[in-house]
């Protein structure tokens, strides 16, 4: 049954009281944290005083002991107050649900605004999840790229060993290392493909420019690195291509992280507007 005006006024008063209780609980929690730190320091001082040999040296510890006991008593009082206020957040949530029900039943403009906020919030959350998936794919691609680069560098290091150290054996080991890295290139290629697909799935409106282009650029650079790695004397060209792939991924990742921050801020603003309407 919809609330009458008098009932709404009582609900508004209850919301104010509950918000004040939550703020008090937060203040008490902060104070309790500070007092617990002070109590720990006092306990350490008391323990150090008890270890002293002479009674004269222990005498100043009596004052510290009394301060420790007073601090412990205060901590217990604060913990009790927190317990008394423990149900305030849940009660505020229930009261806000009642207030939203009243708004939807008696205030058409307010109800429309709630629907608008809910729609925008859902859209922002959906895009944020897509962006987070692209961020995870970018980080996975960077990890795979770093693994490949280390593998190629190990192989190059073995092949550059001097003849007196066993050049033939070094060359054979180096070839094995590089072959392993080439096999791992398939994993990196798949990681880059997943990253590109995640970027292509992002909406084109509202996001930073060139994210998809940078991801595809990283794919092309890495394909070039794989091709160059099969050529003799192409070490510098391979490294240049790997650098290009890394630049493409990090450039896109920087834009994605900035976009995610923007979406989180938008969600926070929408939630604040909703709380203002329902009295939270």
C-alpha positions in Angstrom: 0.0 0.0 0.0 1.4 3.4 -0.9 2.6 5.6 2.0 0.5 8.6 3.1 2.1 12.0 3.4 2.4 11.7 7.2 4.0 8.4 6.8 6.4 9.8 4.2 7.4 12.5 6.7 8.1 9.9 9.3 10.2 7.9 6.8 12.2 11.0 5.9 12.9 11.6 9.6 14.0 8.0 9.9 16.3 8.3 6.9 17.9 11.4 8.5 18.4 9.5 11.8 19.9 6.5 10.1 22.3 8.5 8.0 23.5 10.2 11.2 23.9 6.8 12.9 26.0 5.6 10.0 28.2 8.7 10.1 28.6 8.3 13.9 29.6 4.6 13.4 32.2 5.6 10.9 33.6 8.2 13.3 33.7 5.7 16.1 35.4 3.1 14.0 38.1 5.7 13.0 38.6 6.6 16.7 38.7 3.0 17.8 41.5 2.3 15.2 43.5 5.1 16.7 43.0 4.0 20.2 43.9 0.4 19.4 47.2 1.7 18.0 47.8 3.7 21.2 46.9 0.7 23.3 49.4 -1.5 21.5 52.1 1.1 22.1 51.2 1.3 25.8 51.3 -2.5 26.1 54.8 -2.4 24.6 55.9 0.2 27.1 54.4 -1.8 30.0 56.1 -4.9 28.9 59.5 -3.1 28.6 59.0 -1.6 32.1 58.4 -5.0 33.6 61.6 -6.3 32.3 63.6 -3.7 34.1 65.6 -5.0 37.1 65.3 -2.3 39.8 62.1 -1.2 41.5 63.1 2.5 41.0 63.4 1.9 37.3 60.0 0.2 37.3 58.3 3.0 39.2 57.5 5.2 36.2 55.8 2.2 34.6 52.9 2.5 37.1 51.7 5.6 35.3 51.9 3.9 31.9 50.0 0.9 33.4 47.2 3.2 34.5 47.1 4.9 31.1 47.0 1.4 29.4 44.1 0.3 31.5 42.1 3.5 30.7 42.8 3.1 27.0 41.7 -0.5 27.1 38.4 0.6 28.9 37.8 3.2 26.2 38.4 0.7 23.5 35.7 -1.6 25.0 33.3 1.4 25.2 33.9 2.2 21.5 33.4 -1.4 20.5 30.1 -1.6 22.4 28.9 1.6 20.6 29.8 0.1 17.2 27.7 -2.9 18.1 24.8 -0.7 19.0 25.0 1.0 15.6 25.7 -2.2 13.7 22.2 -2.5 12.1 22.1 1.1 10.8 23.3 0.4 7.2 20.7 -2.4 6.7 18.0 -0.3 8.2 18.9 2.6 5.9 18.7 0.3 2.9 15.2 -0.8 3.8 14.1 2.7 4.4 15.5 3.8 1.0 13.5 1.0 -0.7 10.3 2.4 1.0 11.2 5.9 -0.2 11.8 4.7 -3.7 8.4 3.0 -3.6 6.7 6.2 -2.5 8.5 8.2 -5.3 7.4 5.7 -8.0 3.8 5.8 -6.7 3.4 9.6 -6.0 6.0 11.5 -8.0 6.0 10.8 -11.8 8.9 13.1 -12.5 10.9 11.5 -9.7 10.0 8.0 -11.0 11.1 9.0 -14.5 14.4 10.3 -13.1 15.0 7.0 -11.3 14.4 5.1 -14.5 16.8 7.3 -16.3 19.5 6.9 -13.7 19.0 3.1 -13.6 19.3 2.9 -17.4 22.4 5.1 -17.6 24.0 3.2 -14.7 23.3 -0.2 -16.3 24.8 1.0 -19.6 27.9 2.4 -17.9 28.4 -0.8 -15.9 28.0 -2.9 -19.1 30.6 -0.9 -21.0 32.9 -0.9 -18.0 32.8 -4.7 -17.9 33.7 -4.8 -21.6 36.6 -2.3 -21.0 37.8 -4.5 -18.0 37.8 -7.5 -20.3 39.9 -5.6 -22.8 42.3 -4.5 -20.1 42.7 -8.1 -18.9 43.4 -9.2 -22.5 46.0 -6.4 -23.0 47.8 -7.4 -19.8 47.8 -11.1 -20.9 49.2 -10.0 -24.3 51.9 -8.0 -22.6 52.9 -11.0 -20.5 53.0 -13.3 -23.5 55.1 -10.8 -25.4 57.6 -10.5 -22.6 57.9 -14.3 -22.4 58.6 -14.5 -26.1 61.2 -11.7 -26.0 63.0 -13.4 -23.1 63.1 -16.6 -25.1 64.5 -15.0 -28.2 67.1 -13.1 -26.1 68.2 -16.3 -24.4 68.7 -18.0 -27.7 70.6 -15.0 -29.1 72.8 -15.0 -26.0 73.8 -18.6 -26.5 74.7 -18.2 -30.1 77.0 -15.3 -29.3 79.2 -17.4 -27.0 83.0 -17.4 -28.0 84.5 -20.4 -29.8 86.7 -21.3 -26.8 83.6 -21.9 -24.7 82.3 -24.4 -27.2 80.7 -22.5 -30.1 79.0 -25.5 -31.7 77.4 -26.6 -28.4 76.4 -23.0 -27.7 74.9 -22.6 -31.2 72.9 -25.9 -30.7 71.5 -24.7 -27.4 70.7 -21.3 -28.8 68.8 -22.9 -31.6 66.8 -25.0 -29.2 66.0 -21.8 -27.2 64.9 -20.0 -30.2 62.8 -22.9 -31.4 61.0 -23.0 -28.1 60.4 -19.3 -28.4 58.9 -19.7 -31.9 56.6 -22.4 -30.6 55.5 -20.0 -27.9 54.8 -17.4 -30.6 51.5 -19.1 -31.3 50.4 -18.5 -27.7 51.3 -14.8 -28.1 49.5 -14.6 -31.4 46.4 -15.9 -29.9 46.7 -13.5 -26.9 47.0 -10.6 -29.4 44.0 -11.9 -31.3 41.9 -12.0 -28.1 43.0 -8.5 -27.3 42.0 -7.2 -30.7 38.6 -8.9 -30.6 38.0 -7.4 -27.1 38.8 -4.0 -28.4 36.7 -4.4 -31.5 33.7 -5.4 -29.3 33.9 -2.0 -27.5 31.3 0.7 -28.4 32.6 3.3 -30.8 30.8 6.2 -29.1 32.1 7.7 -25.9 35.4 5.9 -25.8 39.0 7.0 -26.6 40.1 7.0 -30.2 42.4 4.4 -31.9 42.1 1.7 -29.3 41.2 -0.9 -31.9 43.8 0.5 -34.4 46.6 0.2 -31.8 45.6 -3.4 -31.0 45.7 -4.3 -34.7 49.0 -2.5 -35.1 50.4 -4.7 -32.3 49.2 -7.8 -34.1 51.0 -6.7 -37.3 54.2 -5.8 -35.5 54.3 -9.2 -33.8 53.6 -11.0 -37.0 56.6 -9.1 -38.5 58.8 -10.1 -35.5 57.9 -13.8 -36.1 58.8 -13.5 -39.8 62.0 -11.7 -39.1 63.0 -14.2 -36.4 63.3 -16.9 -39.2 66.0 -14.8 -41.0 69.7 -14.8 -40.1 71.2 -11.6 -38.8 67.8 -10.0 -38.2 68.2 -9.5 -34.5 67.8 -5.7 -34.6 64.8 -6.0 -36.9 63.1 -8.5 -34.6 63.7 -6.3 -31.6 62.3 -3.3 -33.5 59.2 -5.3 -34.4 58.8 -6.4 -30.8 59.1 -2.8 -29.6 56.4 -1.8 -32.1 54.1 -4.5 -30.7 54.7 -3.5 -27.2 54.1 0.2 -28.0 50.7 -0.7 -29.6 49.6 -2.7 -26.6 50.6 -0.2 -24.0 49.2 2.7 -26.0 45.8 1.0 -26.2 46.0 -0.1 -22.5 46.7 3.5 -21.4 43.5 4.6 -23.2 41.5 1.7 -21.8 42.5 2.4 -18.2 41.6 6.1 -18.6 38.2 5.0 -20.1 37.6 2.7 -17.1 38.3 5.5 -14.6 35.9 7.7 -16.5 33.2 5.0 -16.4 33.7 4.4 -12.7 33.3 8.1 -12.1 30.1 8.2 -14.1 28.7 5.2 -12.1 29.6 7.0 -8.9 27.8 10.2 -10.0 24.7 8.2 -11.0 24.7 6.3 -7.7 25.0 9.6 -5.8 22.0 11.1 -7.7 20.0 8.0 -6.9 20.9 8.2 -3.2 19.8 11.8 -3.1 16.4 11.0 -4.5 15.7 8.0 -2.2 17.3 9.7 0.9 20.3 7.4 1.4 
